[in-house]
Amino acid sequence: MRVKKKGVWFLTLLSLVAVIGVYYLFDRNPMPFDGITIFSDDTIEDTKLGDAGSDATPVFAESYLFEEIRMEMRNERSQQRELLTQKITSDDLTAEERNQAFDEMQGLTKQETAEAMLEMLIKDLGYEDAVVRTGDGAVKVSVIADELSAAQADQIVYTVKSEWEDSSSVSVDFKSGQ
C-alpha cells in the first residue's frame, strides 16, 4: 500500500513538472525583466536617446498623480496596520480590546480590497485609469477621461453603489487625459 502511494505522488509530481515545462516551452510571451534592461557596449552605441517614434503613447501626468495618491493611501494604511498589529500582540490590552483591533484590521483589508475591485470595474467601463478612496461611508472616484458626461458619472455611481454596500455618498471627478 505504501509503495502505491509513493508511486501516485511521483506520477502526480512528474505530470505537474511536464505540464509546466510544456507551458513554458510553448509560451509565446517571454517573461519580462521587470523593467531591467541589460545593455552591452554594442546596444548602448546603437540606441538613440530621445527618439520615441511616431506610434509611442503619451505619458499622462494624471496617471502619475493617481499612483502618488495610491502610494499615500498604502503608506497610511500600512502605518494603521502596524499600530493595530501592535495592539493585537500587546499583553497590556484585554481580549476585548484585541478583538476590536483585529476587527479594525479586517475592516481595513475589506476596504482596500473593495477599492481595488472598484478601480478594476471602473477601468473595465473604458477609462484609462481610476482611483477610488473610501472612508466613513463616502466614496470618492477620480477617472482619467477627456470629459465626463452625466450618464457616465451615473454609470460609475451605479457601479460603486452596487458593489460597495457601505457607500452612502459617491462623488465622481475626472482629470483630462490630454
C-alpha positions as CSV (number, residue, x, y, z in Angstrom):
1,M,0.0,0.0,0.0
2,R,2.8,2.4,0.9
3,V,4.6,1.8,-2.4
4,K,1.4,2.7,-4.3
5,K,1.0,6.0,-2.5
6,K,4.6,6.9,-3.3
7,G,4.1,5.9,-6.9
8,V,0.9,8.1,-7.2
9,W,2.8,11.0,-5.7
10,F,5.7,10.5,-8.0
11,L,3.4,10.3,-11.1
12,T,1.5,13.4,-9.9
13,L,4.6,15.5,-9.5
14,L,6.1,14.2,-12.7
15,S,3.0,15.2,-14.7
16,L,2.9,18.6,-13.0
17,V,6.5,19.2,-14.0
18,A,5.7,18.0,-17.5
19,V,2.7,20.4,-17.8
20,I,4.7,23.4,-16.5
21,G,7.6,22.5,-18.8
22,V,5.4,22.4,-21.9
23,Y,3.7,25.6,-20.9
24,Y,7.0,27.5,-20.7
25,L,8.3,25.9,-23.9
26,F,5.3,27.0,-26.0
27,D,4.6,30.2,-24.2
28,R,4.7,32.9,-26.9
29,N,5.2,35.8,-24.5
30,P,8.6,35.6,-22.8
31,M,8.7,36.8,-19.2
32,P,9.8,40.5,-18.8
33,F,12.8,41.5,-16.9
34,D,10.7,43.7,-14.5
35,G,11.9,46.9,-16.2
36,I,15.6,46.0,-16.0
37,T,17.3,46.2,-19.3
38,I,20.8,44.7,-19.7
39,F,22.9,46.7,-22.2
40,S,26.2,45.7,-23.8
41,D,28.6,48.2,-25.3
42,D,27.1,47.4,-28.8
43,T,23.5,48.1,-27.8
44,I,24.4,51.3,-26.0
45,E,26.0,52.6,-29.1
46,D,23.0,51.6,-31.3
47,T,20.5,53.1,-29.0
48,K,19.2,56.5,-30.0
49,L,18.1,58.5,-27.0
50,G,15.1,60.8,-27.3
51,D,13.7,59.0,-30.4
52,A,10.3,57.9,-29.2
53,G,8.9,57.2,-32.6
54,S,5.6,58.3,-34.1
55,D,3.4,55.5,-32.6
56,A,4.6,56.0,-29.0
57,T,1.8,56.5,-26.5
58,P,2.0,59.7,-24.4
59,V,2.6,59.5,-20.7
60,F,-0.1,61.2,-18.7
61,A,0.8,63.2,-15.6
62,E,-2.6,62.4,-14.1
63,S,-1.8,58.7,-14.0
64,Y,1.3,59.5,-12.0
65,L,-0.9,61.6,-9.7
66,F,-3.1,58.6,-9.2
67,E,-0.1,56.4,-8.4
68,E,1.0,59.0,-5.9
69,I,-2.4,59.0,-4.3
70,R,-2.4,55.2,-4.1
71,M,1.1,55.2,-2.6
72,E,0.0,57.7,0.1
73,M,-3.0,55.6,0.9
74,R,-0.9,52.5,1.1
75,N,1.6,54.2,3.5
76,E,-1.2,55.5,5.8
77,R,-2.8,52.0,5.9
78,S,0.5,50.3,6.4
79,Q,1.0,52.6,9.5
80,Q,-2.5,51.8,10.7
81,R,-2.0,48.1,10.2
82,E,1.3,48.3,12.1
83,L,-0.4,50.0,15.1
84,L,-3.3,47.5,15.0
85,T,-0.8,44.6,14.9
86,Q,1.0,46.1,18.0
87,K,-2.4,46.3,19.8
88,I,-3.2,42.7,18.9
89,T,0.1,41.4,20.1
90,S,0.2,43.5,23.2
91,D,-0.2,41.8,26.6
92,D,-1.3,45.0,28.2
93,L,-4.7,45.1,26.5
94,T,-7.8,43.0,27.3
95,A,-9.1,40.3,25.0
96,E,-12.0,42.5,24.0
97,E,-9.6,45.4,23.0
98,R,-7.5,43.0,21.0
99,N,-10.6,41.6,19.2
100,Q,-11.6,45.2,18.4
101,A,-8.2,45.9,16.9
102,F,-8.5,42.6,14.9
103,D,-11.9,43.7,13.6
104,E,-10.5,47.1,12.6
105,M,-7.7,45.3,10.7
106,Q,-10.2,43.1,8.9
107,G,-12.2,46.2,8.0
108,L,-9.1,47.9,6.6
109,T,-8.4,44.8,4.5
110,K,-12.0,44.8,3.3
111,Q,-11.8,48.5,2.4
112,E,-8.5,48.0,0.4
113,T,-10.0,45.0,-1.4
114,A,-13.2,46.9,-2.3
115,E,-11.2,49.9,-3.6
116,A,-9.0,47.7,-5.8
117,M,-12.1,45.9,-7.1
118,L,-13.9,49.1,-7.8
119,E,-10.9,50.6,-9.6
120,M,-10.8,47.5,-11.8
121,L,-14.5,47.6,-12.6
122,I,-14.3,51.3,-13.4
123,K,-11.3,50.7,-15.7
124,D,-13.4,47.9,-17.4
125,L,-16.0,50.6,-18.2
126,G,-13.5,52.1,-20.6
127,Y,-11.5,54.6,-18.5
128,E,-7.7,54.7,-18.8
129,D,-7.2,54.9,-15.0
130,A,-9.2,55.3,-11.9
131,V,-8.5,55.8,-8.2
132,V,-11.1,55.1,-5.5
133,R,-10.9,56.4,-2.0
134,T,-13.4,55.2,0.7
135,G,-14.0,56.3,4.2
136,D,-16.9,56.9,6.6
137,G,-19.4,55.8,4.0
138,A,-18.2,58.3,1.4
139,V,-16.6,57.2,-1.8
140,K,-14.5,59.5,-4.0
141,V,-13.8,58.3,-7.5
142,S,-11.4,60.0,-9.9
143,V,-11.0,58.9,-13.5
144,I,-8.9,59.9,-16.5
145,A,-11.2,61.0,-19.3
146,D,-11.3,63.8,-21.8
147,E,-14.7,64.7,-20.5
148,L,-17.3,63.1,-18.3
149,S,-21.0,63.2,-19.1
150,A,-23.7,62.9,-16.5
151,A,-24.6,59.5,-17.9
152,Q,-21.0,58.3,-17.5
153,A,-20.9,59.7,-13.9
154,D,-24.2,57.9,-13.2
155,Q,-22.8,54.7,-14.5
156,I,-19.8,55.0,-12.2
157,V,-22.0,55.9,-9.2
158,Y,-24.3,52.9,-10.0
159,T,-21.2,50.6,-10.2
160,V,-19.9,51.8,-6.9
161,K,-23.3,51.6,-5.1
162,S,-24.0,48.1,-6.4
163,E,-20.5,46.7,-5.4
164,W,-19.9,48.6,-2.1
165,E,-22.8,48.4,0.3
166,D,-21.2,50.8,2.8
167,S,-21.3,53.7,0.3
168,S,-23.8,56.4,1.4
169,S,-22.4,59.1,-0.9
170,V,-20.4,58.8,-4.1
171,S,-18.6,61.7,-5.8
172,V,-17.0,61.4,-9.2
173,D,-14.5,63.8,-10.8
174,F,-12.3,63.5,-13.8
175,K,-8.9,64.5,-14.9
176,S,-8.3,65.3,-18.5
177,G,-6.2,62.8,-20.4
178,Q,-4.8,65.4,-22.8
